[in-house]
Amino acid sequence: MSSGSKKSPSNGFEKAPTSEEEQTKIKEVRRLIGQLPDKLSIYCSDACIARYLRARNWHVKKATKMLKASLKWRLEYKPEEIRWEDIVNEAETGKIYRSTSIDKHGRTVLVMRPSRQNTKSIKGQIKYLVYCMENAILNLAPDQEQMVWLIDFEGFNLSHISVKVTRETAHVLQECYPERLGLAILYNPPKFFEPFWMVVKPFLEPKTANKVKFVYSDDLNSKKIMEDIFDMEHLEFAFGGNDSMGFDINKYAERMREDDKKIPAFWTREHPASTALQPSLPCALDSINLNSVSVSDASDDEKTDCSPSLQVESEAVSPGENMVATNGSKHAI
């Protein structure tokens, strides 16, 4: 299903809304959200609201409920306050990092290597994932809203699969970063991963599942996929490119510290309504009514709270699992 289509009881699909209809729905979400503090309103640009609407197939009340839950999560979790020094221990092995290169569409590329998991703290791992997502958004080109996940399965085995933690991480990604994923490339996944993928695929929105591509280094068709998406001169050698630099924690730390300095200015842009989604700055939680929208026709198992439960501290999470949902709901990433 395309990102602009939605199911209809009569013929299976309905036409995507026109630009005028989109603006009408965006305005309606604004009306339902109500007045926001100035700093929080930076998060609710037209582009941001449109993403939440697309994630809910342009259903205004469902999108509003989802956006309010995301606002509440940001107020409580404060992702924009996470800095490199807070998560450096999670980053040491390069299990997730932002590539120095972008794809041919100008999209930020996050490299994920599940086999390099180095901690057992679920809270710490999710905090690092959130930091990486925020940093990827910070570095998006002005005309881009989505990113690419390049997931390297070298050294990956069954011990790296945790369905319970997948549910936690996928929930945050789907509920708090809707429509941020442009493409997920699974590079050299082991044979046992394909049956696992077939099990979890039905839990994803079809348009999200279609963003996942299996690529094998010894397959010519796969090589063509990579050449179509990336400039091979700047792509890492590990993925068939010509860049031999690889991940260096010291150099990466320098990049991240420099990026951290950009964050305050990122929240004080003069015209936030015309920009892509930006994380909100903190404000008093009771200054916004986050529970005033009811959605009577939403499914009973549809989650709208972004907050992960995070009670378990002993189970490892794999960055490569983050594209998978297992809670029974179908949401778009």
N, C-alpha and C positions, 0 to 999 in steps of 0.2 A: 504494500500500500504506500502510495506516495505521501510525502509529508503534508501535502495540502488536501488530501482526500479524507473522507470519513464515511463510515458505514451507514447505510440507509436501509430500513426494513423492506423497502419496495424492490430496489434493484441492486442492493449490495454496496453501492458506492454513490456518493453525492459529489457534486462539483465543489471544488475548493472555492472559498469566498473570494470575491473580487477585492481589489485594493480598497474600494470605498467601504465594503462590508467589513474588511479587516479593521479599518480605522474605527468603525462604529463599535465593533466588539472590544477593541482596545480601550475606547472611551468608557464603555460599559464596565469593564474590569476596574478602571480607575474610579468610577463612581461607587462601585461596591467596596473597593478597598478603603475609600474615604481619605480624609486629610492625613498626610504623612509629615513627620518632621523633615526639615529641609535636607538633612544629611541622609536620611533613609530614602528619600525620594530619588536620590541619585541611582539607587538600585533599580527603581521602577521606570526605566526608560521605555519608550515605545517598543524598541527592539527586544527588551527583556520580556515585556508583557506578551509580545507576539510569540516568543518561544514557549512560554507557558501555555498559551492558547493552542499552538501547534501540538504540544505534548498531550493535550486533552482534546485533540481533533476539533478545535474551535468551539468547544462547549464553554460558555462564559462562566457559569457558576463553578464548574469543576476546576477551571483554570484559576479562578479567583481563590478558591479554597486551597489549591496547591501553592499558589504564590504567597498567601498569608502564612501557611505553614513554613514556607521557606524563609520568610521574613522573621518569623519567630525563632527558627533555628539559627539564623545569622545573629540575631540579637543575643541569644544565649551562648552560642558556640564561638562567636567572634572570629571567624576565619581570617578576616583582614588584619588581625593583630598577631597572627602566627609569623614568627621570624625564623631565619635560618638557624640561629643558635638554639631554638626550641626543638628542632627536629634533626640536628646534625647527626646524632647517633643512628637514626633510621636511614640516613642517606649514604652512609659510608661505603656500602658495597655496590652502589649504583643500581639498586633494584628498581627504582623509578627516577628518571631525570629528564629534563628538557633538552632535546637535541640542539646543537648549534645551528643546524640547518632547518629549513622549512620545506614543505612539499611544493609542487608546481603551482598550486592554487594559493600559495602564501599562508598556508595553515601551520600553526604551531605543531610540533611533533613531540609527543611524550614517549620515551623509550621505557619499556617495562621488561624486567627480567625476573620472573617468578622464582627461579632457582636460587637467586641471591638473597632470599629472605634471611635476615640476621637478628631479628628480635621475636619475642613471644608476646609482647604487649599489644593487644588489639587496639587499645586507645591510642598508643603511640603510632601504630601503623596507619590508622585512619586519619590521625592528625597530619601525618606526613603526606598521605594521599590528598587531603584537602589542600595542604600547602602547595603541592605540585599542580593541582587544578587551578588554584588561584594565580600561581605564577604563570601558568600557560595562558590564562585569560589576560593577565597583565601584558603579555608579550604578543597578543594577537594584533594583526594588522588592522587598521581602521575599517577596512571593508570586509573583515572576516569575523565570524562568530563561532566557528567550530574548529576543532583540532583533530589531529590524527594520533591514534595509539599504535605504536609499533612494538609488538610483544614478541620477544625472543624466548623461545622455549628450550634453548640449549641447557642441558643438565636437568631438565624438568622431569619429575617422577610423581608417582601417586601420592607420596607423602606431602606434596605441595598443594593438594586439593583439600579444601575445607568448605563444605556447602554451608555450614552455619555462619562462618565469617563472610562468605560470599553474599549471603543475604543482607548482612549489615552494610557492607561496602556498596553493594549495588543499590541499596535503598537510598543512601546518601547521594550517589551519582544520579539516580533517576529522579529523585524528588527535588534535589537542590541544584542540580546542574542540567536541567532538561534541554534537549536539543543542542548540547555542546559537542557531542561526538559526531564527527564527519565521517570517519572511517577507522576501523580497527583491523589491523593486519596481524594475523597469527602466523608467525614465521617459524617454520619447521616444527610444528606441534607433533608430539609423539602419536603413534597410531591409536593408543587408548583414549586420546583426548577427543577424537571424532565421535565415538559413541556417547561420551559424556556431554559433548556439545548438542547432540541430537536429543538428549534427555532434557536439557535446560532451555533449548531453543524455543519450545512452545510457550515458555513463560515470558518471552519478550514480545514487544510490539513488532509486527512484521517489518516495519520500516527500520527498526533498530537491528533486527537480525540480518537484514540485507546489507547493513554496513560492515558486517564481519566478513573478511576475506582470508581464506587459507592459502598460504604461500610456502612453497618448498624450493629450496635452493637448487635442487637437482632436476627441476621441472622447467622446461622452456616456456610454457604458458605462464607459469608463476613469475618467471624472470620478466616477461613482458608486462605483467601487472606492475611490478616495481619500477620498470623504466617509464611506464605511463604516468606514474604518480610522483616519482622523485627525480631530481637531477643527480645522476649516478656519480658525478664528480664530487659532490658534497655529501653523499650518503655514506654512512659508516661501512667500513670494510666487512664487518660482521654480517651485514645485510646485502652483500654483493656490490657495494659501492667502492669508491676509490679513496675515501678518507680513512687514513690509518691511525688517526689520533686516539679514538676510543674514549672511555670515561676516565677522567683523572679527578679524584675527589678534591684535591687542593685547588685546581683551576676552576672546578665547578663551584666550590665554596666562594671563590672570589666573584664569580658571576652572580650568584644568589645574593650575596651581601650588597652588591651594587643594585640589584633589582629591588631589594628591600627598601633602599633609599628612595625609590620612585613611588612607593605606595601612597604616601600622604598626598602628593600632587595628583595621583590617579583619581582621588576622591574629590578633588576640587576643580574639576573641569568646568569651564564656563557654561557649556550647553549640554548637560548630561542627557537630556531627552533625545538627542540625536545620535548618541553613541551606543555601542554594544553594551551588554549586561556588565554591570560593575558591582562588586560586593558592597554591602552597605556598611556605613560606619555605625558604631554603637550608639544607641540612645536608650532612654528609659523604656523598659518593656511595657509598662502600663500606659505609655503615651499613644499606643495604637491598639485598637480593638481587633485582635487576631481571630476571633471566634464568632463573628457576626454573620457569616455566610453559611447557609445550610445547603446541602446538595441532596435532595430527596431521591434522585434517580441514580446516585452513584452506587456502585456495587458494594456489598457489605464488606468485602475483603480488601477494598481499595485503601491503601495507606495515604495519609496526608500529613503525617508528622515526620519531619525530616530527621528528628533526633534518633540516632541509633541507640539501642539499649546498652550495649557495651558492658555487660556484667562480667563476661568471661575474660580472664587475663592470661590464660595459659595456652591458647590455641593460636597457631600461626596463620597468617593470611597471605595469600599469594597475589601480588599485583596483577598477574595475568588473569585472575578470576573476576576482576572488577566489572567486566562487561556483562556478567551473568546475574539474572534475578531468579530467586527461587521462592518468593513469598506468595505466588499465586496471582499476582496482578500483572498487567501488561502496560508498561509505561515506556515512553520514548526517552532515550539518552541522547 
